[in-house]
């Protein structure tokens, strides 16, 4: 694997493509992987020279990648927009008390138990929001599922199935509510036309700042690792 020297050195994934007509760089905002796509017959020396010329851009892009943190005891974790301290709890259930989220059991099991708790909370919040918006729209949805998607926060299929990222429960509640309104609006408009955005505005008139929050801060929610 080619390496861009410097402090720190940066590994470069070289990808040859029959469709490529020029060099192109991509820095993943999820894991910071730097990929250089080159034409099939390009020489590696030319590719490395291109990387060195683009070092400033690469390092600026890497500085914008969210920091990844493993969740455990002592972690400050956003839950519904509030920073909570993960602490050892007693009993059998994970619970929120004041500014803490208490997790019983062995320390090694904390990430998985937290993820289970958060997914259940996300389903509860997203189902309630989706039910409310679907009732206002006058169009029921068929099913609601949760995933840990990286490329989108939600989706709506032509047969009325809604899918959401469970990590929305880490965001402030109005942000979660906006995503629910957005996907429910697709039950009426399976597009992003002005008519679609009119439906979103009817369901949530003040959606704009919450959409902006998600664009600015949403990637940081993927920075928390729950042992998966």
C-alpha positions in Angstrom: 0.0 0.0 0.0 1.5 3.4 -1.0 2.2 5.8 1.9 2.2 9.6 1.9 5.2 10.5 4.1 4.8 13.2 6.7 3.6 13.6 10.3 1.6 11.4 10.5 2.2 9.2 7.5 -1.0 8.5 5.5 -1.8 5.1 4.0 -3.2 5.4 0.4 -5.5 2.8 -1.1 -4.7 2.5 -4.8 -7.7 1.5 -7.0 -7.3 0.9 -10.7 -10.3 1.4 -12.8 -11.0 0.8 -16.5 -13.5 3.7 -16.4 -11.1 6.2 -14.9 -9.6 8.8 -17.3 -7.7 10.8 -14.7 -6.5 10.6 -11.1 -9.1 11.2 -8.4 -8.9 11.2 -4.6 -11.5 10.4 -2.0 -11.3 10.7 1.8 -14.0 8.7 3.6 -15.7 10.8 6.3 -16.6 7.6 8.1 -13.2 6.0 8.7 -10.6 8.4 7.1 -9.6 6.0 4.4 -7.8 7.8 1.5 -8.5 6.2 -1.9 -6.7 7.2 -5.1 -8.5 5.9 -8.3 -6.3 5.8 -11.3 -6.6 4.6 -14.9 -5.5 1.0 -15.6 -2.3 1.9 -17.3 -1.2 4.7 -15.0 2.3 4.3 -13.5 2.4 4.1 -9.7 5.2 6.7 -9.7 2.8 9.2 -11.4 0.1 8.3 -8.9 2.4 9.0 -5.9 3.5 12.3 -7.4 -0.1 13.3 -7.7 -0.7 12.3 -4.1 2.2 14.4 -2.9 0.9 17.4 -4.9 -2.5 17.0 -3.1 -1.0 16.6 0.4 -2.5 19.8 1.7 -6.0 18.9 0.5 -5.7 15.3 1.9 -4.7 16.5 5.4 -7.4 19.2 5.5 -10.0 16.5 4.5 -8.6 14.2 7.2 -8.9 16.9 9.8 -12.7 17.0 9.2 -13.2 13.3 9.8 -15.1 12.7 13.1 -13.0 11.3 15.9 -14.0 7.6 16.6 -14.4 6.7 20.3 -15.2 3.3 21.8 -18.1 3.6 24.2 -17.6 2.4 27.8 -17.6 3.4 31.4 -16.6 7.1 31.7 -17.7 8.0 28.2 -19.7 11.2 27.6 -22.4 10.1 25.3 -25.1 12.2 23.6 -28.6 10.7 24.2 -31.5 12.7 22.7 -29.1 15.7 22.5 -27.9 15.6 26.1 -24.4 14.6 27.1 -24.7 11.8 29.6 -21.8 10.2 31.6 -21.8 6.4 31.2 -21.5 5.0 34.7 -21.7 1.6 36.4 -25.3 0.8 37.5 -27.1 -1.7 39.7 -30.0 -4.0 39.0 -30.8 -5.5 35.6 -31.8 -2.5 33.4 -30.0 0.4 31.8 -31.5 3.6 33.0 -31.0 7.4 32.8 -30.7 9.3 36.0 -29.9 13.0 35.9 -26.8 13.5 33.8 -25.8 9.9 33.9 -26.7 6.7 32.0 -26.3 3.7 34.4 -25.3 0.4 32.9 -25.3 -2.7 35.1 -23.1 -5.8 34.5 -19.5 -6.3 33.6 -17.5 -3.5 32.1 -16.9 -5.5 28.9 -20.7 -5.8 28.3 -21.3 -2.1 28.6 -21.1 -1.2 24.8 -23.5 -4.0 23.8 -26.0 -3.2 26.6 -25.9 0.5 25.8 -26.6 -0.2 22.1 -29.5 -2.5 22.9 -31.0 0.2 25.2 -30.5 3.0 22.6 -32.0 0.9 19.8 -35.1 0.3 21.9 -35.4 4.0 22.7 -34.9 4.9 19.1 -37.6 2.6 18.0 -40.0 4.0 20.5 -39.3 7.6 19.5 -39.3 7.0 15.8 -42.5 5.0 15.9 -44.2 7.7 17.8 -43.0 10.4 15.5 -43.8 8.4 12.3 -47.3 7.5 13.6 -48.0 11.2 14.3 -46.8 12.4 10.9 -48.5 9.6 9.1 -51.8 10.4 10.8 -51.4 14.1 9.8 -50.6 13.1 6.3 -53.5 10.7 6.1 -51.3 7.9 4.7 -50.3 4.9 6.9 -46.9 3.3 6.5 -46.4 -0.5 6.3 -43.4 -1.2 8.5 -40.7 0.5 10.4 -37.1 -1.0 10.7 -33.9 0.3 12.3 -30.4 -0.1 10.9 -26.9 1.3 11.5 -26.8 3.0 8.1 -23.8 5.2 7.2 -24.9 6.8 4.0 -28.5 7.9 4.9 -30.5 8.6 8.0 -33.7 7.2 6.7 -35.6 5.9 3.6 -39.1 5.1 2.4 -39.9 2.4 -0.1 -42.7 2.5 -2.7 -44.6 0.0 -0.7 -44.6 2.2 2.4 -41.7 0.7 4.5 -39.8 3.1 6.6 -36.2 2.6 7.6 -34.2 4.8 10.0 -30.7 4.9 11.5 -31.0 4.1 15.2 -28.3 6.6 15.9 -30.9 9.4 15.4 -31.7 8.8 19.1 -28.3 10.4 19.9 -29.4 13.7 18.2 -31.7 16.3 19.7 -35.3 15.2 19.6 -36.4 17.8 16.9 -33.7 16.4 14.6 -35.1 12.8 14.9 -38.6 14.3 14.4 -37.5 16.0 11.2 -36.1 12.8 9.7 -39.4 11.0 10.6 -41.4 13.8 8.9 -39.0 13.7 5.9 -39.5 10.0 5.3 -43.2 10.0 6.0 -43.6 12.8 3.5 -42.3 10.3 0.9 -45.5 8.3 1.3 -47.2 11.1 -0.6 -44.3 12.3 -2.8 -41.6 9.7 -3.7 -39.2 12.4 -4.8 -37.6 15.6 -3.6 -39.7 18.0 -5.7 -41.1 21.3 -4.4 -44.3 19.4 -3.7 -42.4 17.0 -1.5 -40.8 19.8 0.6 -44.3 21.4 0.9 -45.4 18.2 2.5 -42.5 18.2 4.9 -43.3 21.8 5.8 -46.9 20.9 6.5 -45.8 18.1 8.8 -43.0 20.2 10.5 -43.1 23.9 9.6 -39.8 24.7 11.4 -37.8 21.8 9.9 -35.0 23.9 8.3 -32.7 24.4 11.4 -33.0 20.7 12.3 -32.0 19.7 8.7 -29.1 22.0 9.0 -28.0 20.5 12.3 -28.0 17.0 10.8 -25.8 18.2 7.9 -23.3 19.9 10.2 -23.2 17.5 13.1 -24.7 14.2 12.0 -21.4 12.5 11.0 -20.2 12.9 14.5 -22.9 10.5 15.7 -21.1 7.7 13.7 -18.0 8.3 15.7 -19.2 6.3 18.7 -18.4 2.6 18.6 -20.5 0.1 20.5 -18.3 -2.9 20.2 -19.4 -3.8 16.7 
